[in-house]
Amino acid sequence: QASESRWTRLLESASAGVWEWDARTGRTRYSTRWKAMLGFADDEIGDSPDEWLDRLHPEDAERTKGEFG
């Protein structure tokens, strides 16, 4: 937990927008900065992979969604 907290603070201070997908649970975590870079507040984006997948460029979406799931 402490290591994860340090990693989160480091990423946030570096202004990095990151996300992490847990293949076991199917849930995705998005950093507050990632959400802000897209113009959203922290509570406006959930933990579904579709939050990211639905924002892909149409030319990339079909192939990526097929590989993701």
PyMOL Python script that loads the backbone (N, CA, C, O; Angstrom):
from pymol import cmd

cmd.read_pdbstr("""\
ATOM      1  N   GLN A   1       0.829  -1.194   0.000  1.00  0.00           N
ATOM      2  CA  GLN A   1       0.000   0.000   0.000  1.00  0.00           C
ATOM      3  C   GLN A   1       0.869   1.252   0.000  1.00  0.00           C
ATOM      4  O   GLN A   1       0.590   2.184  -0.755  1.00  0.00           O
ATOM      5  N   ALA A   2       1.899   1.301   0.814  1.00  0.00           N
ATOM      6  CA  ALA A   2       2.763   2.484   0.872  1.00  0.00           C
ATOM      7  C   ALA A   2       3.485   2.697  -0.445  1.00  0.00           C
ATOM      8  O   ALA A   2       3.614   3.830  -0.909  1.00  0.00           O
ATOM      9  N   SER A   3       3.956   1.618  -1.048  1.00  0.00           N
ATOM     10  CA  SER A   3       4.642   1.719  -2.332  1.00  0.00           C
ATOM     11  C   SER A   3       3.693   2.230  -3.409  1.00  0.00           C
ATOM     12  O   SER A   3       4.075   3.069  -4.225  1.00  0.00           O
ATOM     13  N   GLU A   4       2.474   1.736  -3.418  1.00  0.00           N
ATOM     14  CA  GLU A   4       1.485   2.190  -4.386  1.00  0.00           C
ATOM     15  C   GLU A   4       1.168   3.663  -4.192  1.00  0.00           C
ATOM     16  O   GLU A   4       1.017   4.399  -5.166  1.00  0.00           O
ATOM     17  N   SER A   5       1.066   4.095  -2.951  1.00  0.00           N
ATOM     18  CA  SER A   5       0.796   5.501  -2.646  1.00  0.00           C
ATOM     19  C   SER A   5       1.927   6.397  -3.145  1.00  0.00           C
ATOM     20  O   SER A   5       1.676   7.459  -3.715  1.00  0.00           O
ATOM     21  N   ARG A   6       3.168   5.969  -2.932  1.00  0.00           N
ATOM     22  CA  ARG A   6       4.322   6.750  -3.424  1.00  0.00           C
ATOM     23  C   ARG A   6       4.307   6.829  -4.945  1.00  0.00           C
ATOM     24  O   ARG A   6       4.550   7.890  -5.519  1.00  0.00           O
ATOM     25  N   TRP A   7       4.022   5.701  -5.598  1.00  0.00           N
ATOM     26  CA  TRP A   7       3.975   5.664  -7.064  1.00  0.00           C
ATOM     27  C   TRP A   7       2.894   6.614  -7.589  1.00  0.00           C
ATOM     28  O   TRP A   7       3.113   7.333  -8.564  1.00  0.00           O
ATOM     29  N   THR A   8       1.737   6.612  -6.943  1.00  0.00           N
ATOM     30  CA  THR A   8       0.647   7.498  -7.348  1.00  0.00           C
ATOM     31  C   THR A   8       1.047   8.958  -7.191  1.00  0.00           C
ATOM     32  O   THR A   8       0.807   9.763  -8.090  1.00  0.00           O
ATOM     33  N   ARG A   9       1.651   9.309  -6.067  1.00  0.00           N
ATOM     34  CA  ARG A   9       2.088  10.695  -5.847  1.00  0.00           C
ATOM     35  C   ARG A   9       3.146  11.109  -6.865  1.00  0.00           C
ATOM     36  O   ARG A   9       3.132  12.237  -7.357  1.00  0.00           O
ATOM     37  N   LEU A  10       4.059  10.197  -7.177  1.00  0.00           N
ATOM     38  CA  LEU A  10       5.097  10.483  -8.164  1.00  0.00           C
ATOM     39  C   LEU A  10       4.481  10.769  -9.534  1.00  0.00           C
ATOM     40  O   LEU A  10       4.833  11.751 -10.187  1.00  0.00           O
ATOM     41  N   LEU A  11       3.580   9.925  -9.955  1.00  0.00           N
ATOM     42  CA  LEU A  11       2.941  10.116 -11.253  1.00  0.00           C
ATOM     43  C   LEU A  11       2.149  11.416 -11.302  1.00  0.00           C
ATOM     44  O   LEU A  11       2.212  12.149 -12.289  1.00  0.00           O
ATOM     45  N   GLU A  12       1.414  11.695 -10.252  1.00  0.00           N
ATOM     46  CA  GLU A  12       0.630  12.922 -10.211  1.00  0.00           C
ATOM     47  C   GLU A  12       1.532  14.157 -10.235  1.00  0.00           C
ATOM     48  O   GLU A  12       1.211  15.131 -10.917  1.00  0.00           O
ATOM     49  N   SER A  13       2.634  14.142  -9.519  1.00  0.00           N
ATOM     50  CA  SER A  13       3.521  15.299  -9.493  1.00  0.00           C
ATOM     51  C   SER A  13       4.254  15.476 -10.818  1.00  0.00           C
ATOM     52  O   SER A  13       4.684  16.582 -11.146  1.00  0.00           O
ATOM     53  N   ALA A  14       4.399  14.403 -11.577  1.00  0.00           N
ATOM     54  CA  ALA A  14       5.050  14.477 -12.883  1.00  0.00           C
ATOM     55  C   ALA A  14       4.059  14.891 -13.970  1.00  0.00           C
ATOM     56  O   ALA A  14       4.423  14.975 -15.143  1.00  0.00           O
ATOM     57  N   SER A  15       2.830  15.145 -13.591  1.00  0.00           N
ATOM     58  CA  SER A  15       1.764  15.502 -14.527  1.00  0.00           C
ATOM     59  C   SER A  15       1.545  14.414 -15.575  1.00  0.00           C
ATOM     60  O   SER A  15       1.202  14.701 -16.721  1.00  0.00           O
ATOM     61  N   ALA A  16       1.747  13.176 -15.169  1.00  0.00           N
ATOM     62  CA  ALA A  16       1.549  12.056 -16.081  1.00  0.00           C
ATOM     63  C   ALA A  16       0.110  11.562 -15.975  1.00  0.00           C
ATOM     64  O   ALA A  16      -0.414  11.362 -14.879  1.00  0.00           O
ATOM     65  N   GLY A  17      -0.504  11.375 -17.108  1.00  0.00           N
ATOM     66  CA  GLY A  17      -1.838  10.792 -17.144  1.00  0.00           C
ATOM     67  C   GLY A  17      -1.695   9.308 -17.426  1.00  0.00           C
ATOM     68  O   GLY A  17      -1.279   8.927 -18.520  1.00  0.00           O
ATOM     69  N   VAL A  18      -2.027   8.476 -16.474  1.00  0.00           N
ATOM     70  CA  VAL A  18      -1.826   7.033 -16.629  1.00  0.00           C
ATOM     71  C   VAL A  18      -3.100   6.273 -16.284  1.00  0.00           C
ATOM     72  O   VAL A  18      -3.995   6.774 -15.604  1.00  0.00           O
ATOM     73  N   TRP A  19      -3.140   5.047 -16.782  1.00  0.00           N
ATOM     74  CA  TRP A  19      -4.219   4.135 -16.431  1.00  0.00           C
ATOM     75  C   TRP A  19      -3.633   2.743 -16.295  1.00  0.00           C
ATOM     76  O   TRP A  19      -2.567   2.442 -16.831  1.00  0.00           O
ATOM     77  N   GLU A  20      -4.353   1.901 -15.566  1.00  0.00           N
ATOM     78  CA  GLU A  20      -3.888   0.532 -15.333  1.00  0.00           C
ATOM     79  C   GLU A  20      -5.087  -0.402 -15.421  1.00  0.00           C
ATOM     80  O   GLU A  20      -6.105  -0.177 -14.765  1.00  0.00           O
ATOM     81  N   TRP A  21      -4.967  -1.451 -16.232  1.00  0.00           N
ATOM     82  CA  TRP A  21      -6.048  -2.418 -16.399  1.00  0.00           C
ATOM     83  C   TRP A  21      -5.702  -3.683 -15.637  1.00  0.00           C
ATOM     84  O   TRP A  21      -4.607  -4.224 -15.790  1.00  0.00           O
ATOM     85  N   ASP A  22      -6.626  -4.155 -14.820  1.00  0.00           N
ATOM     86  CA  ASP A  22      -6.467  -5.408 -14.086  1.00  0.00           C
ATOM     87  C   ASP A  22      -7.219  -6.488 -14.857  1.00  0.00           C
ATOM     88  O   ASP A  22      -8.448  -6.546 -14.803  1.00  0.00           O
ATOM     89  N   ALA A  23      -6.502  -7.331 -15.565  1.00  0.00           N
ATOM     90  CA  ALA A  23      -7.118  -8.362 -16.397  1.00  0.00           C
ATOM     91  C   ALA A  23      -7.916  -9.359 -15.576  1.00  0.00           C
ATOM     92  O   ALA A  23      -8.879  -9.938 -16.078  1.00  0.00           O
ATOM     93  N   ARG A  24      -7.533  -9.571 -14.323  1.00  0.00           N
ATOM     94  CA  ARG A  24      -8.256 -10.520 -13.476  1.00  0.00           C
ATOM     95  C   ARG A  24      -9.660 -10.034 -13.136  1.00  0.00           C
ATOM     96  O   ARG A  24     -10.617 -10.808 -13.167  1.00  0.00           O
ATOM     97  N   THR A  25      -9.780  -8.750 -12.812  1.00  0.00           N
ATOM     98  CA  THR A  25     -11.078  -8.204 -12.398  1.00  0.00           C
ATOM     99  C   THR A  25     -11.810  -7.505 -13.538  1.00  0.00           C
ATOM    100  O   THR A  25     -13.023  -7.308 -13.472  1.00  0.00           O
ATOM    101  N   GLY A  26     -11.071  -7.128 -14.588  1.00  0.00           N
ATOM    102  CA  GLY A  26     -11.677  -6.392 -15.690  1.00  0.00           C
ATOM    103  C   GLY A  26     -11.867  -4.915 -15.406  1.00  0.00           C
ATOM    104  O   GLY A  26     -12.465  -4.194 -16.206  1.00  0.00           O
ATOM    105  N   ARG A  27     -11.364  -4.468 -14.278  1.00  0.00           N
ATOM    106  CA  ARG A  27     -11.508  -3.051 -13.903  1.00  0.00           C
ATOM    107  C   ARG A  27     -10.260  -2.284 -14.303  1.00  0.00           C
ATOM    108  O   ARG A  27      -9.179  -2.856 -14.445  1.00  0.00           O
ATOM    109  N   THR A  28     -10.425  -1.003 -14.478  1.00  0.00           N
ATOM    110  CA  THR A  28      -9.325  -0.133 -14.872  1.00  0.00           C
ATOM    111  C   THR A  28      -9.245   1.037 -13.907  1.00  0.00           C
ATOM    112  O   THR A  28     -10.268   1.583 -13.495  1.00  0.00           O
ATOM    113  N   ARG A  29      -8.037   1.416 -13.550  1.00  0.00           N
ATOM    114  CA  ARG A  29      -7.826   2.598 -12.705  1.00  0.00           C
ATOM    115  C   ARG A  29      -7.233   3.689 -13.568  1.00  0.00           C
ATOM    116  O   ARG A  29      -6.294   3.453 -14.329  1.00  0.00           O
ATOM    117  N   TYR A  30      -7.775   4.869 -13.448  1.00  0.00           N
ATOM    118  CA  TYR A  30      -7.310   6.030 -14.201  1.00  0.00           C
ATOM    119  C   TYR A  30      -6.831   7.078 -13.206  1.00  0.00           C
ATOM    120  O   TYR A  30      -7.492   7.345 -12.203  1.00  0.00           O
ATOM    121  N   SER A  31      -5.677   7.667 -13.493  1.00  0.00           N
ATOM    122  CA  SER A  31      -5.176   8.697 -12.586  1.00  0.00           C
ATOM    123  C   SER A  31      -6.026   9.951 -12.702  1.00  0.00           C
ATOM    124  O   SER A  31      -6.657  10.203 -13.728  1.00  0.00           O
ATOM    125  N   THR A  32      -6.030  10.724 -11.638  1.00  0.00           N
ATOM    126  CA  THR A  32      -6.742  11.995 -11.627  1.00  0.00           C
ATOM    127  C   THR A  32      -6.229  12.878 -12.763  1.00  0.00           C
ATOM    128  O   THR A  32      -7.010  13.579 -13.407  1.00  0.00           O
ATOM    129  N   ARG A  33      -4.931  12.847 -13.007  1.00  0.00           N
ATOM    130  CA  ARG A  33      -4.344  13.650 -14.080  1.00  0.00           C
ATOM    131  C   ARG A  33      -4.835  13.188 -15.443  1.00  0.00           C
ATOM    132  O   ARG A  33      -5.110  14.026 -16.301  1.00  0.00           O
ATOM    133  N   TRP A  34      -4.956  11.890 -15.672  1.00  0.00           N
ATOM    134  CA  TRP A  34      -5.471  11.370 -16.941  1.00  0.00           C
ATOM    135  C   TRP A  34      -6.859  11.924 -17.203  1.00  0.00           C
ATOM    136  O   TRP A  34      -7.166  12.361 -18.312  1.00  0.00           O
ATOM    137  N   LYS A  35      -7.699  11.901 -16.172  1.00  0.00           N
ATOM    138  CA  LYS A  35      -9.061  12.413 -16.305  1.00  0.00           C
ATOM    139  C   LYS A  35      -9.050  13.914 -16.584  1.00  0.00           C
ATOM    140  O   LYS A  35      -9.801  14.401 -17.429  1.00  0.00           O
ATOM    141  N   ALA A  36      -8.201  14.635 -15.876  1.00  0.00           N
ATOM    142  CA  ALA A  36      -8.119  16.084 -16.067  1.00  0.00           C
ATOM    143  C   ALA A  36      -7.622  16.441 -17.463  1.00  0.00           C
ATOM    144  O   ALA A  36      -8.076  17.427 -18.045  1.00  0.00           O
ATOM    145  N   MET A  37      -6.703  15.659 -18.005  1.00  0.00           N
ATOM    146  CA  MET A  37      -6.194  15.919 -19.350  1.00  0.00           C
ATOM    147  C   MET A  37      -7.312  15.812 -20.392  1.00  0.00           C
ATOM    148  O   MET A  37      -7.236  16.411 -21.465  1.00  0.00           O
ATOM    149  N   LEU A  38      -8.334  15.049 -20.064  1.00  0.00           N
ATOM    150  CA  LEU A  38      -9.482  14.897 -20.954  1.00  0.00           C
ATOM    151  C   LEU A  38     -10.609  15.868 -20.621  1.00  0.00           C
ATOM    152  O   LEU A  38     -11.651  15.875 -21.276  1.00  0.00           O
ATOM    153  N   GLY A  39     -10.388  16.685 -19.596  1.00  0.00           N
ATOM    154  CA  GLY A  39     -11.378  17.696 -19.223  1.00  0.00           C
ATOM    155  C   GLY A  39     -12.425  17.222 -18.237  1.00  0.00           C
ATOM    156  O   GLY A  39     -13.498  17.818 -18.147  1.00  0.00           O
ATOM    157  N   PHE A  40     -12.136  16.154 -17.490  1.00  0.00           N
ATOM    158  CA  PHE A  40     -13.102  15.600 -16.550  1.00  0.00           C
ATOM    159  C   PHE A  40     -12.605  15.710 -15.121  1.00  0.00           C
ATOM    160  O   PHE A  40     -11.401  15.705 -14.865  1.00  0.00           O
ATOM    161  N   ALA A  41     -13.547  15.808 -14.195  1.00  0.00           N
ATOM    162  CA  ALA A  41     -13.232  15.736 -12.771  1.00  0.00           C
ATOM    163  C   ALA A  41     -13.017  14.273 -12.404  1.00  0.00           C
ATOM    164  O   ALA A  41     -13.416  13.376 -13.146  1.00  0.00           O
ATOM    165  N   ASP A  42     -12.395  14.039 -11.275  1.00  0.00           N
ATOM    166  CA  ASP A  42     -12.068  12.681 -10.838  1.00  0.00           C
ATOM    167  C   ASP A  42     -13.305  11.787 -10.742  1.00  0.00           C
ATOM    168  O   ASP A  42     -13.240  10.601 -11.065  1.00  0.00           O
ATOM    169  N   ASP A  43     -14.422  12.346 -10.304  1.00  0.00           N
ATOM    170  CA  ASP A  43     -15.631  11.539 -10.114  1.00  0.00           C
ATOM    171  C   ASP A  43     -16.482  11.380 -11.369  1.00  0.00           C
ATOM    172  O   ASP A  43     -17.544  10.758 -11.321  1.00  0.00           O
ATOM    173  N   GLU A  44     -16.029  11.933 -12.489  1.00  0.00           N
ATOM    174  CA  GLU A  44     -16.812  11.857 -13.726  1.00  0.00           C
ATOM    175  C   GLU A  44     -16.455  10.670 -14.622  1.00  0.00           C
ATOM    176  O   GLU A  44     -17.126  10.419 -15.623  1.00  0.00           O
ATOM    177  N   ILE A  45     -15.414   9.955 -14.264  1.00  0.00           N
ATOM    178  CA  ILE A  45     -15.002   8.789 -15.046  1.00  0.00           C
ATOM    179  C   ILE A  45     -14.915   7.604 -14.097  1.00  0.00           C
ATOM    180  O   ILE A  45     -14.297   7.679 -13.035  1.00  0.00           O
ATOM    181  N   GLY A  46     -15.546   6.509 -14.501  1.00  0.00           N
ATOM    182  CA  GLY A  46     -15.577   5.312 -13.660  1.00  0.00           C
ATOM    183  C   GLY A  46     -14.354   4.432 -13.852  1.00  0.00           C
ATOM    184  O   GLY A  46     -13.289   4.900 -14.255  1.00  0.00           O
ATOM    185  N   ASP A  47     -14.525   3.139 -13.556  1.00  0.00           N
ATOM    186  CA  ASP A  47     -13.392   2.217 -13.613  1.00  0.00           C
ATOM    187  C   ASP A  47     -13.561   1.147 -14.693  1.00  0.00           C
ATOM    188  O   ASP A  47     -12.976   0.067 -14.611  1.00  0.00           O
ATOM    189  N   SER A  48     -14.357   1.462 -15.688  1.00  0.00           N
ATOM    190  CA  SER A  48     -14.578   0.533 -16.793  1.00  0.00           C
ATOM    191  C   SER A  48     -13.516   0.721 -17.873  1.00  0.00           C
ATOM    192  O   SER A  48     -13.106   1.852 -18.136  1.00  0.00           O
ATOM    193  N   PRO A  49     -13.065  -0.355 -18.500  1.00  0.00           N
ATOM    194  CA  PRO A  49     -12.135  -0.218 -19.624  1.00  0.00           C
ATOM    195  C   PRO A  49     -12.739   0.610 -20.766  1.00  0.00           C
ATOM    196  O   PRO A  49     -12.009   1.219 -21.548  1.00  0.00           O
ATOM    197  N   ASP A  50     -14.065   0.628 -20.855  1.00  0.00           N
ATOM    198  CA  ASP A  50     -14.717   1.394 -21.920  1.00  0.00           C
ATOM    199  C   ASP A  50     -14.472   2.893 -21.811  1.00  0.00           C
ATOM    200  O   ASP A  50     -14.585   3.614 -22.803  1.00  0.00           O
ATOM    201  N   GLU A  51     -14.137   3.370 -20.608  1.00  0.00           N
ATOM    202  CA  GLU A  51     -13.818   4.793 -20.458  1.00  0.00           C
ATOM    203  C   GLU A  51     -12.647   5.169 -21.370  1.00  0.00           C
ATOM    204  O   GLU A  51     -12.598   6.280 -21.897  1.00  0.00           O
ATOM    205  N   TRP A  52     -11.723   4.253 -21.548  1.00  0.00           N
ATOM    206  CA  TRP A  52     -10.577   4.468 -22.437  1.00  0.00           C
ATOM    207  C   TRP A  52     -10.897   4.001 -23.849  1.00  0.00           C
ATOM    208  O   TRP A  52     -10.660   4.728 -24.815  1.00  0.00           O
ATOM    209  N   LEU A  53     -11.433   2.794 -23.973  1.00  0.00           N
ATOM    210  CA  LEU A  53     -11.683   2.211 -25.287  1.00  0.00           C
ATOM    211  C   LEU A  53     -12.619   3.065 -26.137  1.00  0.00           C
ATOM    212  O   LEU A  53     -12.431   3.171 -27.349  1.00  0.00           O
ATOM    213  N   ASP A  54     -13.615   3.669 -25.517  1.00  0.00           N
ATOM    214  CA  ASP A  54     -14.569   4.492 -26.262  1.00  0.00           C
ATOM    215  C   ASP A  54     -13.968   5.806 -26.752  1.00  0.00           C
ATOM    216  O   ASP A  54     -14.595   6.523 -27.532  1.00  0.00           O
ATOM    217  N   ARG A  55     -12.769   6.122 -26.303  1.00  0.00           N
ATOM    218  CA  ARG A  55     -12.109   7.365 -26.717  1.00  0.00           C
ATOM    219  C   ARG A  55     -11.037   7.139 -27.791  1.00  0.00           C
ATOM    220  O   ARG A  55     -10.356   8.079 -28.200  1.00  0.00           O
ATOM    221  N   LEU A  56     -10.895   5.912 -28.237  1.00  0.00           N
ATOM    222  CA  LEU A  56      -9.900   5.608 -29.259  1.00  0.00           C
ATOM    223  C   LEU A  56     -10.299   6.207 -30.601  1.00  0.00           C
ATOM    224  O   LEU A  56     -11.483   6.385 -30.890  1.00  0.00           O
ATOM    225  N   HIS A  57      -9.306   6.510 -31.405  1.00  0.00           N
ATOM    226  CA  HIS A  57      -9.552   6.962 -32.766  1.00  0.00           C
ATOM    227  C   HIS A  57     -10.252   5.828 -33.513  1.00  0.00           C
ATOM    228  O   HIS A  57      -9.882   4.666 -33.348  1.00  0.00           O
ATOM    229  N   PRO A  58     -11.251   6.144 -34.328  1.00  0.00           N
ATOM    230  CA  PRO A  58     -12.001   5.103 -35.040  1.00  0.00           C
ATOM    231  C   PRO A  58     -11.127   4.127 -35.830  1.00  0.00           C
ATOM    232  O   PRO A  58     -11.473   2.951 -35.940  1.00  0.00           O
ATOM    233  N   GLU A  59     -10.022   4.584 -36.370  1.00  0.00           N
ATOM    234  CA  GLU A  59      -9.145   3.698 -37.134  1.00  0.00           C
ATOM    235  C   GLU A  59      -8.423   2.681 -36.250  1.00  0.00           C
ATOM    236  O   GLU A  59      -7.953   1.655 -36.742  1.00  0.00           O
ATOM    237  N   ASP A  60      -8.335   2.957 -34.961  1.00  0.00           N
ATOM    238  CA  ASP A  60      -7.656   2.071 -34.014  1.00  0.00           C
ATOM    239  C   ASP A  60      -8.623   1.248 -33.168  1.00  0.00           C
ATOM    240  O   ASP A  60      -8.241   0.225 -32.600  1.00  0.00           O
ATOM    241  N   ALA A  61      -9.857   1.689 -33.086  1.00  0.00           N
ATOM    242  CA  ALA A  61     -10.799   1.133 -32.117  1.00  0.00           C
ATOM    243  C   ALA A  61     -11.099  -0.349 -32.320  1.00  0.00           C
ATOM    244  O   ALA A  61     -11.011  -1.118 -31.362  1.00  0.00           O
ATOM    245  N   GLU A  62     -11.444  -0.770 -33.515  1.00  0.00           N
ATOM    246  CA  GLU A  62     -11.873  -2.146 -33.724  1.00  0.00           C
ATOM    247  C   GLU A  62     -10.774  -3.150 -33.368  1.00  0.00           C
ATOM    248  O   GLU A  62     -11.009  -4.103 -32.625  1.00  0.00           O
ATOM    249  N   ARG A  63      -9.578  -2.927 -33.906  1.00  0.00           N
ATOM    250  CA  ARG A  63      -8.473  -3.850 -33.630  1.00  0.00           C
ATOM    251  C   ARG A  63      -8.121  -3.864 -32.148  1.00  0.00           C
ATOM    252  O   ARG A  63      -7.914  -4.929 -31.567  1.00  0.00           O
ATOM    253  N   THR A  64      -8.053  -2.697 -31.545  1.00  0.00           N
ATOM    254  CA  THR A  64      -7.666  -2.601 -30.146  1.00  0.00           C
ATOM    255  C   THR A  64      -8.702  -3.257 -29.241  1.00  0.00           C
ATOM    256  O   THR A  64      -8.349  -3.981 -28.310  1.00  0.00           O
ATOM    257  N   LYS A  65      -9.964  -3.007 -29.509  1.00  0.00           N
ATOM    258  CA  LYS A  65     -11.023  -3.624 -28.676  1.00  0.00           C
ATOM    259  C   LYS A  65     -10.976  -5.139 -28.809  1.00  0.00           C
ATOM    260  O   LYS A  65     -11.215  -5.845 -27.830  1.00  0.00           O
ATOM    261  N   GLY A  66     -10.677  -5.649 -29.986  1.00  0.00           N
ATOM    262  CA  GLY A  66     -10.565  -7.089 -30.174  1.00  0.00           C
ATOM    263  C   GLY A  66      -9.406  -7.692 -29.407  1.00  0.00           C
ATOM    264  O   GLY A  66      -9.517  -8.803 -28.889  1.00  0.00           O
ATOM    265  N   GLU A  67      -8.307  -6.983 -29.329  1.00  0.00           N
ATOM    266  CA  GLU A  67      -7.129  -7.471 -28.603  1.00  0.00           C
ATOM    267  C   GLU A  67      -7.283  -7.298 -27.102  1.00  0.00           C
ATOM    268  O   GLU A  67      -6.737  -8.081 -26.325  1.00  0.00           O
ATOM    269  N   PHE A  68      -8.012  -6.291 -26.696  1.00  0.00           N
ATOM    270  CA  PHE A  68      -8.183  -5.977 -25.281  1.00  0.00           C
ATOM    271  C   PHE A  68      -9.039  -7.011 -24.585  1.00  0.00           C
ATOM    272  O   PHE A  68      -8.720  -7.435 -23.474  1.00  0.00           O
ATOM    273  N   GLY A  69     -10.110  -7.417 -25.215  1.00  0.00           N
ATOM    274  CA  GLY A  69     -11.088  -8.295 -24.555  1.00  0.00           C
ATOM    275  C   GLY A  69     -10.735  -9.703 -24.739  1.00  0.00           C
ATOM    276  O   GLY A  69     -11.442 -10.586 -24.254  1.00  0.00           O
TER     277      GLY A  69
END
""", "prot")
cmd.dss("prot")
cmd.show_as("cartoon", "prot")
cmd.util.cbc("prot")
cmd.orient("prot")
